Amino acid sequence: MTQAQKIGQFFFPAVFINDTEENIIETERLIREYNIGGLTFFHSRASAATNYESKKTVEHNDHSYERLKELVVRFQKCATTPLLMCIDAEWGLAMRVEKTPQYPYAITLGALPESEINLVYEVGKQIGLDLKAAGIHYNLAPLADINNNPNNPVIGYRSFGENKEKVARFALEYLRGMNDVGVLGCLKHFPGHGNTNVDSHLGLPVLEETLEELLENELFPFIKGIEQNVDSIMIGHLAVPALNDGKNTSATLSKPIIENLLRKQLGYDGLVISDALNMRSVSSLYYKKGQLEWEAFNAGNDVLCFAENVAEGIQEILKNALPERIEASFNRLMKCKQKADIITGITKPEGNLNFETATVLNRKIAENSITKIKNNQNSVLIFEAKNDEKLAKVSLFKNTENVFFKTLTDLLPSPEFALETVDENSILKLEKDLADFDVLLISLFVPKAKPFNNFDIDDAILAFLGKLFTTKKCVLYVFGNPYVLQVIPNLDKAEGVIQVYQDFKEFQEIAANQLLKNSECKGILPVEIEGF
């Protein structure tokens, strides 16, 4: 290859599964003309990864998976050097693609006891097999971020928790599962995005920790990954002034953070990939096209994810980079392509999605992750109330046909009520309906996984719950992010609280069986919740 062709390998622009033919043809042109090294797949231009303010409506397409496979084959046919196809699939292809297996969030896996770490390996393995079935050999996952800030707007549920040893072990086990089926992984977001309160899609988070503090906590999982020769490490868009001469420069553009800390001090010589260069924290820094791509490469990134200026970026790097630096990055990328067996091996989709295996695995995770937050003999209380005809079930944000209630119906019949939409009249009516009941079994299906606007739980619902806990005997099952526990008023007054993490069918069934059998909750809360 010429130097320009080698530099082309560093570019992994975004492609959209649901896009126009015109844009697809343009991607084919980039592949042919610039010898780009890979592609980063997203659902559509309206999806969360590019539509930060959610002003565009995402149009769902039940055929996205088939479309993805077709595009993989089509793009590979254009490539002189096989493309390394990548995607964010932290909880499976379902993160980006409809009608594909979905696995639990990392925070749910973080609730598993250490004795069940094999389930984390199995999740990594199954996600790897699903990706290979689509023709993708590089998953931009898992997170090695330690989530020690409950108000973190972008990490939270995507992290394995706040225990650095557990985060490290679980992240590496997930990665090992993928590697064992021939899929590359990536620890992200170096040097640690957990203790931030700004979404780097929208602005630049700043970490105020010293190097000593980072080495003690945030950097720990990355150090363990470096010891295991992880495939790649993604640099986060966050500033660490203590590592950058007091400047608020994004780590992705910081030579002191990548070259000095990651390469020299920590001894990592594997592939370094930037976080998406379209993110607002960096995308508007430079007026000249190609300048951002050069600055990111010059800082130490080998792969430029979601690079938007391919032609200009190649020219800037060609003009400014030393030949030995180009060769070093090129060799790291080719080593990864060889490991994924796409240089001389298979680049097209192979295998099939296995929904049955995903269901079995999700059930096992549910059985071992459901966590008792507070339990004053929940089952005894509920069944005694049923016998006295004083029990009612209340579902928030799902109707009474939810799997949790339906699983309980035969052995625990009672009047059922639901509040799906919030308005003053519906809450007043429900309060009136519940007046004659002493004991309430409440299922809260948390609307959103991110903490913005109290997880999208209306203030009126929170006030309603707080009132119920002080006037009735309540047992609460929470299907969603455990951080929601700290925004619910008077939760300490509830008789029982069970954390279920996901609203999957399997999790609802297992939660119902736990109540019916009064069985042990094996899960461990992966993050600290004030008051519990």
C-alpha positions as CSV (number, residue, x, y, z in Angstrom):
1,M,0.0,0.0,0.0
2,T,1.0,3.6,-0.4
3,Q,1.2,5.8,2.7
4,A,-2.2,7.4,1.8
5,Q,-3.8,3.9,1.5
6,K,-2.3,2.9,4.9
7,I,-3.7,6.0,6.5
8,G,-7.1,5.3,4.9
9,Q,-7.2,2.2,7.1
10,F,-7.4,4.3,10.2
11,F,-10.8,5.7,9.2
12,F,-14.0,4.0,10.5
13,P,-16.7,6.3,9.3
14,A,-20.4,5.8,10.3
15,V,-22.8,3.9,8.2
16,F,-26.6,3.7,8.8
17,I,-28.5,0.5,8.4
18,N,-31.6,2.4,7.4
19,D,-30.3,5.0,5.0
20,T,-30.9,6.2,1.4
21,E,-29.3,4.5,-1.6
22,E,-27.5,7.7,-2.4
23,N,-25.7,7.6,1.0
24,I,-24.9,3.9,0.6
25,I,-23.3,4.6,-2.8
26,E,-21.3,7.4,-1.2
27,T,-19.9,4.9,1.4
28,E,-19.0,2.5,-1.4
29,R,-17.1,5.4,-3.0
30,L,-15.2,6.0,0.2
31,I,-14.2,2.4,0.4
32,R,-13.0,2.2,-3.1
33,E,-11.2,5.5,-3.3
34,Y,-9.6,5.8,0.2
35,N,-9.1,2.2,1.3
36,I,-10.8,2.9,4.7
37,G,-10.2,0.3,7.3
38,G,-13.7,-0.3,8.7
39,L,-17.2,0.9,9.2
40,T,-19.2,1.7,12.3
41,F,-22.8,0.7,12.1
42,F,-25.7,2.7,13.5
43,H,-29.5,2.1,13.2
44,S,-30.3,5.4,11.4
45,R,-29.5,9.1,11.2
46,A,-32.4,9.7,13.7
47,S,-31.1,7.3,16.3
48,A,-29.7,8.4,19.6
49,A,-26.0,8.2,18.6
50,T,-26.5,11.2,16.2
51,N,-29.8,12.7,17.2
52,Y,-28.7,14.0,20.6
53,E,-31.7,16.3,21.3
54,S,-34.1,13.6,20.1
55,K,-35.8,16.0,17.7
56,K,-36.1,13.4,15.0
57,T,-38.3,10.4,15.2
58,V,-36.7,7.0,14.8
59,E,-38.6,5.0,12.3
60,H,-38.5,1.3,13.2
61,N,-37.8,-1.3,10.6
62,D,-38.5,-5.0,11.4
63,H,-36.1,-5.9,8.6
64,S,-33.1,-4.0,9.9
65,Y,-31.2,-7.2,10.6
66,E,-31.5,-8.5,7.1
67,R,-30.7,-5.1,5.8
68,L,-27.5,-5.0,7.9
69,K,-26.3,-8.4,6.6
70,E,-26.9,-7.2,3.0
71,L,-24.9,-4.1,3.6
72,V,-22.0,-6.0,5.1
73,V,-21.8,-8.2,2.1
74,R,-22.2,-5.2,-0.3
75,F,-19.5,-3.1,1.4
76,Q,-17.0,-5.9,1.7
77,K,-17.3,-6.5,-2.1
78,C,-16.0,-2.9,-2.6
79,A,-13.0,-3.3,-0.3
80,T,-9.5,-4.2,-1.6
81,T,-8.5,-4.7,2.1
82,P,-11.2,-6.5,4.1
83,L,-13.2,-4.1,6.3
84,L,-13.3,-4.5,10.1
85,M,-17.0,-4.0,10.7
86,C,-17.9,-2.7,14.1
87,I,-20.9,-1.7,16.2
88,D,-21.9,-0.7,19.7
89,A,-23.6,-3.9,21.0
90,E,-23.1,-3.6,24.8
91,W,-26.3,-5.5,25.5
92,G,-26.4,-7.2,22.1
93,L,-27.3,-6.3,18.5
94,A,-30.6,-5.1,20.0
95,M,-28.8,-1.9,21.0
96,R,-28.8,-0.9,17.4
97,V,-31.0,-3.4,15.5
98,E,-34.7,-4.4,15.9
99,K,-35.8,-8.0,16.2
100,T,-32.5,-9.3,17.5
101,P,-31.6,-10.9,20.8
102,Q,-31.3,-8.5,23.7
103,Y,-29.3,-9.3,26.8
104,P,-29.3,-7.5,30.2
105,Y,-27.6,-4.2,30.8
106,A,-24.2,-4.3,32.4
107,I,-25.6,-3.0,35.7
108,T,-27.8,-6.1,35.8
109,L,-24.9,-8.3,35.2
110,G,-23.1,-6.4,38.0
111,A,-25.8,-7.6,40.4
112,L,-24.8,-11.2,39.9
113,P,-22.7,-12.8,42.7
114,E,-19.1,-13.5,41.8
115,S,-19.9,-17.2,41.8
116,E,-22.0,-16.6,38.7
117,I,-19.4,-14.8,36.6
118,N,-19.7,-17.6,34.0
119,L,-23.0,-16.0,33.0
120,V,-21.1,-12.8,32.1
121,Y,-18.8,-14.9,29.9
122,E,-21.9,-16.5,28.2
123,V,-23.4,-13.1,27.5
124,G,-20.1,-12.0,25.8
125,K,-20.0,-15.3,23.9
126,Q,-23.6,-15.1,22.7
127,I,-23.3,-11.4,21.7
128,G,-20.2,-12.4,19.7
129,L,-22.0,-15.2,17.9
130,D,-24.9,-12.8,17.1
131,L,-22.4,-10.3,15.7
132,K,-20.7,-12.9,13.5
133,A,-24.1,-13.9,12.2
134,A,-24.4,-10.3,10.9
135,G,-20.9,-10.2,9.6
136,I,-19.5,-8.0,12.3
137,H,-16.2,-8.9,14.0
138,Y,-15.6,-5.9,16.4
139,N,-17.9,-4.9,19.3
140,L,-17.2,-1.5,20.8
141,A,-17.8,-3.0,24.3
142,P,-17.7,-3.5,27.2
143,L,-17.5,-0.5,29.5
144,A,-14.7,-0.6,32.0
145,D,-16.0,2.6,33.6
146,I,-16.6,2.5,37.3
147,N,-20.0,4.1,38.0
148,N,-19.4,6.1,41.2
149,N,-21.7,9.0,40.3
150,P,-25.4,8.3,40.6
151,N,-26.2,11.4,38.5
152,N,-24.0,10.3,35.6
153,P,-26.2,11.1,32.6
154,V,-24.6,8.7,30.1
155,I,-22.9,5.8,31.9
156,G,-25.0,4.5,34.8
157,Y,-26.8,1.4,33.6
158,R,-24.1,0.7,31.1
159,S,-21.5,0.1,33.8
160,F,-21.0,-3.1,35.8
161,G,-21.2,-1.0,39.0
162,E,-19.0,0.8,41.4
163,N,-16.7,-1.9,42.7
164,K,-13.4,-1.6,40.8
165,E,-12.4,-5.3,41.2
166,K,-15.8,-6.5,40.1
167,V,-16.0,-4.1,37.1
168,A,-12.5,-5.3,36.0
169,R,-13.3,-9.0,36.3
170,F,-16.7,-8.8,34.7
171,A,-15.6,-6.7,31.8
172,L,-12.7,-9.0,31.0
173,E,-14.9,-12.1,31.3
174,Y,-17.4,-10.5,28.8
175,L,-14.5,-9.8,26.5
176,R,-13.2,-13.3,26.8
177,G,-16.5,-14.7,25.8
178,M,-16.5,-12.6,22.6
179,N,-12.8,-13.5,21.9
180,D,-13.5,-17.2,22.2
181,V,-15.9,-17.0,19.2
182,G,-13.6,-14.8,17.1
183,V,-15.0,-11.3,17.9
184,L,-12.8,-8.4,19.0
185,G,-13.8,-6.2,22.0
186,C,-12.9,-2.8,23.4
187,L,-12.6,-1.5,26.9
188,K,-14.0,2.0,27.2
189,H,-13.9,5.0,28.0
190,F,-10.3,5.6,29.1
191,P,-9.3,7.0,31.5
192,G,-12.8,6.5,33.1
193,H,-16.2,8.1,32.4
194,G,-17.9,6.9,35.6
195,N,-17.5,9.9,37.8
196,T,-18.9,12.5,35.5
197,N,-22.1,14.6,35.4
198,V,-22.0,15.7,31.7
199,D,-23.1,13.7,28.7
200,S,-20.0,13.8,26.3
201,H,-22.4,13.6,23.4
202,L,-23.4,17.1,24.3
203,G,-20.5,18.7,26.2
204,L,-17.1,18.0,27.7
205,P,-17.1,16.3,31.1
206,V,-14.2,17.2,33.4
207,L,-12.6,14.8,35.8
208,E,-11.0,16.6,38.7
209,E,-9.1,13.6,40.1
210,T,-5.3,13.5,40.4
211,L,-3.3,10.8,38.7
212,E,-2.9,9.0,42.1
213,E,-6.7,9.0,42.6
214,L,-7.2,7.7,39.1
215,L,-4.7,4.9,39.5
216,E,-6.4,3.9,42.7
217,N,-9.9,3.7,41.1
218,E,-10.9,4.7,37.6
219,L,-7.8,3.3,35.9
220,F,-7.9,0.0,37.7
221,P,-10.1,-2.0,35.2
222,F,-8.0,-0.7,32.3
223,I,-4.8,-1.7,34.0
224,K,-6.2,-5.2,34.5
225,G,-7.2,-5.2,30.8
226,I,-3.7,-4.2,29.7
227,E,-2.3,-7.0,31.8
228,Q,-4.5,-9.4,29.7
229,N,-3.5,-7.8,26.4
230,V,-7.0,-6.6,25.5
231,D,-7.8,-6.1,21.8
232,S,-8.4,-2.4,22.0
233,I,-9.1,0.6,24.3
234,M,-11.4,3.4,23.5
235,I,-10.5,6.9,24.6
236,G,-13.3,8.9,26.1
237,H,-14.3,12.5,25.3
238,L,-13.5,13.8,28.8
239,A,-11.0,16.2,30.2
240,V,-8.6,15.4,33.0
241,P,-6.7,18.7,33.8
242,A,-4.3,16.9,36.2
243,L,-3.0,14.8,33.3
244,N,-2.9,17.6,30.8
245,D,-1.0,20.5,32.3
246,G,-4.2,21.9,33.8
247,K,-5.9,22.2,30.5
248,N,-9.5,21.0,29.8
249,T,-8.5,19.2,26.6
250,S,-10.5,16.1,25.7
251,A,-8.6,12.9,26.3
252,T,-9.1,11.9,22.7
253,L,-7.0,14.9,21.7
254,S,-4.5,14.6,24.5
255,K,-1.0,13.3,23.8
256,P,-0.1,13.3,27.6
257,I,-3.1,11.0,28.3
258,I,-2.7,8.6,25.3
259,E,1.0,8.6,24.6
260,N,2.4,9.3,28.0
261,L,-0.1,7.7,30.4
262,L,-1.6,4.8,28.4
263,R,1.3,3.9,26.2
264,K,4.4,4.7,28.2
265,Q,3.4,4.6,31.9
266,L,0.8,1.8,31.7
267,G,2.6,-0.1,28.9
268,Y,-0.3,-0.6,26.4
269,D,0.8,-1.3,22.9
270,G,-2.6,-2.5,21.5
271,L,-5.1,-0.8,19.3
272,V,-6.4,2.6,20.5
273,I,-9.7,3.9,19.1
274,S,-11.2,7.3,19.5
275,D,-14.8,7.7,20.8
276,A,-17.1,9.0,18.0
277,L,-15.6,12.1,16.5
278,N,-19.1,13.5,15.7
279,M,-19.8,14.0,19.4
280,R,-20.4,17.6,20.4
281,S,-17.6,17.6,22.9
282,V,-15.0,17.6,20.1
283,S,-16.8,17.9,16.7
284,S,-17.0,21.7,16.6
285,L,-13.5,22.5,17.8
286,Y,-11.8,23.0,14.5
287,Y,-13.0,25.0,11.5
288,K,-10.7,23.4,9.0
289,K,-11.9,20.0,7.7
290,G,-9.5,17.2,8.5
291,Q,-7.9,19.1,11.4
292,L,-9.9,17.1,14.1
293,E,-8.9,13.8,12.5
294,W,-5.2,14.9,12.5
295,E,-5.3,16.1,16.1
296,A,-6.9,12.8,17.2
297,F,-4.3,10.8,15.3
298,N,-1.5,12.9,16.6
299,A,-2.7,12.5,20.2
300,G,-2.2,8.7,19.8
301,N,-5.4,7.2,18.4
302,D,-4.9,4.5,15.8
303,V,-8.5,4.3,14.7
304,L,-10.7,7.3,14.1
305,C,-14.3,6.3,14.9
306,F,-17.1,8.1,13.1
307,A,-14.7,10.3,11.2
308,E,-16.7,12.7,9.1
309,N,-13.9,14.1,6.9
310,V,-12.1,11.1,5.3
311,A,-10.4,12.7,2.3
312,E,-9.3,15.8,4.2
313,G,-8.2,13.8,7.3
314,I,-6.1,11.5,5.2
315,Q,-4.3,14.5,3.6
316,E,-3.7,16.2,7.0
317,I,-2.2,13.0,8.4
318,L,-0.1,12.4,5.3
319,K,1.2,15.9,5.5
320,N,2.0,15.9,9.2
321,A,2.6,12.4,10.5
322,L,6.0,10.7,10.8
323,P,6.3,7.5,8.6
324,E,7.1,5.4,11.7
325,R,4.0,6.5,13.5
326,I,1.8,5.6,10.5
327,E,3.5,2.2,10.3
328,A,3.0,1.5,14.0
329,S,-0.8,2.3,13.9
330,F,-1.1,0.4,10.6
331,N,0.5,-2.7,12.2
332,R,-1.7,-2.6,15.3
333,L,-4.8,-2.5,13.1
334,M,-3.7,-5.3,10.8
335,K,-2.8,-7.4,13.9
336,C,-6.5,-7.0,15.0
337,K,-7.8,-7.9,11.5
338,Q,-5.6,-11.0,11.5
339,K,-6.9,-12.0,15.0
340,A,-10.5,-11.6,13.7
341,D,-9.5,-13.8,10.8
342,I,-10.8,-11.4,8.1
343,I,-7.6,-10.9,6.1
344,T,-7.6,-14.4,4.6
345,G,-10.7,-15.8,6.4
346,I,-14.5,-15.2,6.4
347,T,-15.8,-11.6,6.0
348,K,-19.5,-12.4,5.2
349,P,-22.2,-13.2,7.8
350,E,-22.0,-16.7,9.3
351,G,-24.4,-18.6,11.5
352,N,-27.8,-17.6,12.8
353,L,-29.3,-15.6,15.6
354,N,-30.3,-17.9,18.5
355,F,-33.3,-16.5,20.4
356,E,-33.8,-19.7,22.4
357,T,-30.3,-19.5,23.9
358,A,-30.8,-15.9,24.7
359,T,-34.1,-16.7,26.5
360,V,-32.4,-19.4,28.6
361,L,-29.5,-17.2,29.4
362,N,-31.7,-14.3,30.4
363,R,-33.7,-16.5,32.7
364,K,-30.5,-17.7,34.5
365,I,-29.4,-14.1,34.9
366,A,-32.8,-13.1,36.3
367,E,-32.7,-16.0,38.8
368,N,-29.3,-14.8,40.1
369,S,-29.5,-11.0,39.9
370,I,-32.9,-10.1,41.5
371,T,-32.0,-8.2,44.7
372,K,-33.7,-7.8,48.0
373,I,-33.5,-4.2,49.1
374,K,-36.0,-4.5,52.0
375,N,-38.0,-7.5,53.0
376,N,-40.4,-7.8,55.9
377,Q,-41.7,-11.2,54.9
378,N,-43.2,-9.9,51.6
379,S,-44.8,-13.2,50.6
380,V,-46.5,-13.8,54.0
381,L,-47.9,-10.3,54.0
382,I,-49.2,-10.5,50.5
383,F,-50.9,-14.0,50.9
384,E,-52.5,-13.1,54.2
385,A,-53.9,-9.9,52.7
386,K,-55.2,-12.0,49.7
387,N,-57.0,-14.3,52.1
388,D,-58.6,-11.3,53.8
389,E,-59.6,-9.8,50.5
390,K,-57.6,-6.7,51.3
391,L,-54.9,-7.0,48.6
392,A,-54.7,-5.1,45.3
393,K,-52.1,-5.1,42.6
394,V,-51.0,-1.8,41.0
395,S,-48.9,-1.5,37.8
396,L,-47.2,1.7,37.0
397,F,-46.3,2.5,33.3
398,K,-47.6,-0.9,32.0
399,N,-51.1,-2.2,31.8
400,T,-52.4,-5.1,34.0
401,E,-51.7,-7.6,31.2
402,N,-48.0,-7.4,32.1
403,V,-46.2,-10.8,32.5
404,F,-45.5,-10.2,36.2
405,F,-49.2,-9.9,37.0
406,K,-50.3,-12.7,34.7
407,T,-47.7,-15.1,36.2
408,L,-49.2,-14.3,39.7
409,T,-52.9,-14.5,38.7
410,D,-53.6,-18.2,39.4
411,L,-52.1,-18.4,42.9
412,L,-52.5,-14.8,43.9
413,P,-55.9,-13.5,42.5
414,S,-56.8,-9.9,43.4
415,P,-58.2,-6.7,41.9
416,E,-55.7,-5.2,39.5
417,F,-55.2,-1.5,38.6
418,A,-52.8,0.3,36.3
419,L,-51.6,3.8,35.6
420,E,-50.0,4.0,32.2
421,T,-50.4,7.7,31.5
422,V,-50.2,10.5,34.0
423,D,-52.7,13.2,34.6
424,E,-54.3,14.5,37.8
425,N,-57.7,12.9,37.2
426,S,-56.3,9.4,36.6
427,I,-54.2,9.6,39.8
428,L,-57.2,10.8,41.9
429,K,-59.3,8.0,40.5
430,L,-56.7,5.4,41.3
431,E,-56.4,6.8,44.9
432,K,-60.2,6.4,45.3
433,D,-60.1,2.9,43.8
434,L,-57.4,1.8,46.3
435,A,-59.1,3.4,49.4
436,D,-60.5,0.1,50.7
437,F,-57.3,-2.0,50.3
438,D,-54.8,-2.4,53.1
439,V,-52.0,-4.1,51.2
440,L,-50.7,-3.2,47.8
441,L,-48.3,-5.1,45.5
442,I,-46.9,-2.4,43.2
443,S,-44.9,-3.1,40.1
444,L,-42.9,0.0,38.9
445,F,-41.8,-0.3,35.2
446,V,-39.2,2.5,35.1
447,P,-39.8,4.4,31.8
448,K,-36.2,5.3,31.0
449,A,-32.8,3.9,31.9
450,K,-31.1,7.3,32.0
451,P,-31.6,9.5,35.1
452,F,-32.7,12.6,33.2
453,N,-36.1,14.0,34.6
454,N,-36.1,11.3,37.3
455,F,-36.1,8.5,34.7
456,D,-39.1,10.1,33.1
457,I,-41.3,9.4,36.2
458,D,-43.6,12.3,36.6
459,D,-43.5,14.2,39.9
460,A,-47.1,13.4,40.5
461,I,-46.4,9.7,40.3
462,L,-43.5,10.0,42.8
463,A,-45.7,12.0,45.2
464,F,-48.5,9.4,44.8
465,L,-46.0,6.6,45.6
466,G,-44.7,8.5,48.6
467,K,-48.2,8.8,49.9
468,L,-49.0,5.1,49.4
469,F,-45.9,4.1,51.4
470,T,-47.1,6.1,54.4
471,T,-50.7,5.1,54.3
472,K,-50.8,1.5,53.1
473,K,-48.7,-1.7,53.5
474,C,-46.8,-1.7,50.2
475,V,-44.5,-4.2,48.6
476,L,-42.7,-2.7,45.6
477,Y,-41.0,-4.5,42.7
478,V,-38.8,-2.2,40.6
479,F,-38.2,-3.2,37.0
480,G,-35.4,-0.9,35.8
481,N,-32.3,1.1,36.8
482,P,-31.6,0.7,40.5
483,Y,-30.6,4.3,40.8
484,V,-34.4,5.1,40.6
485,L,-34.6,3.9,44.2
486,Q,-33.1,7.2,45.4
487,V,-35.7,9.4,43.8
488,I,-38.7,7.6,45.2
489,P,-40.0,9.4,48.4
490,N,-40.7,7.6,51.6
491,L,-39.3,4.4,50.2
492,D,-38.0,3.4,53.7
493,K,-41.7,3.2,54.7
494,A,-42.5,0.4,52.2
495,E,-42.8,-3.0,53.8
496,G,-40.7,-4.6,51.0
497,V,-38.7,-3.5,48.0
498,I,-37.3,-5.9,45.4
499,Q,-35.0,-4.7,42.6
500,V,-35.5,-6.6,39.3
501,Y,-33.3,-4.4,36.9
502,Q,-35.0,-5.4,33.5
503,D,-38.6,-5.6,32.3
504,F,-37.9,-8.6,30.0
505,K,-40.5,-11.3,30.0
506,E,-38.0,-13.7,31.7
507,F,-37.3,-11.2,34.5
508,Q,-41.0,-10.6,35.1
509,E,-41.7,-14.4,35.3
510,I,-38.8,-15.0,37.7
511,A,-39.8,-12.1,39.9
512,A,-43.3,-13.4,40.2
513,N,-42.0,-16.9,41.0
514,Q,-39.7,-15.4,43.7
515,L,-42.7,-13.8,45.3
516,L,-44.9,-16.9,45.0
517,K,-42.3,-19.2,46.5
518,N,-40.8,-16.7,48.9
519,S,-37.5,-17.8,47.5
520,E,-34.1,-16.2,48.2
521,C,-33.0,-13.2,46.2
522,K,-29.4,-14.0,45.1
523,G,-28.5,-10.6,43.6
524,I,-26.2,-8.0,45.1
525,L,-26.9,-4.3,44.6
526,P,-24.0,-3.2,42.3
527,V,-24.1,0.5,43.3
528,E,-24.6,2.3,46.5
529,I,-28.0,3.7,47.0
530,E,-28.4,6.3,49.7
531,G,-30.6,5.0,52.6
532,F,-30.1,1.3,51.7
